Amino acid sequence: MLHGYPTSQPEHLLPQLERNDASSARVKPEEQARAEVEAAERQAAAHAAALAEAEAHEKAEKERVARVIEDEAAREAARDLRYANRKARRM
């Protein structure tokens, strides 16, 4: 029983659990600084990955647009050639 409340932990482990709770509340400044640096590095890496993904999507979209424009230009050129050939046969 911890502070008068029943627990699911065996009674012989309770003093150890209480010590762990007390020691975890006191984080050393070096450990906290290291944890903050690691968190900042993870956040920077996530931001860089998101930025790279957005740039890749933008590049892919521009390439698709360029292909569509090229295809349309090729269709128009083929149509103009057919029209010119038809006109040349009439004369």
ABEGO torsion letter per residue (X at the ends): XBGGBBBABBAAAAAAAAAAAAAAABBBAAAAAAAAAAAAAAAAAAAAAAAAAAAAAAAAAAAAAAAAAAAAAAAAAAAAAAAAAAAAAAX
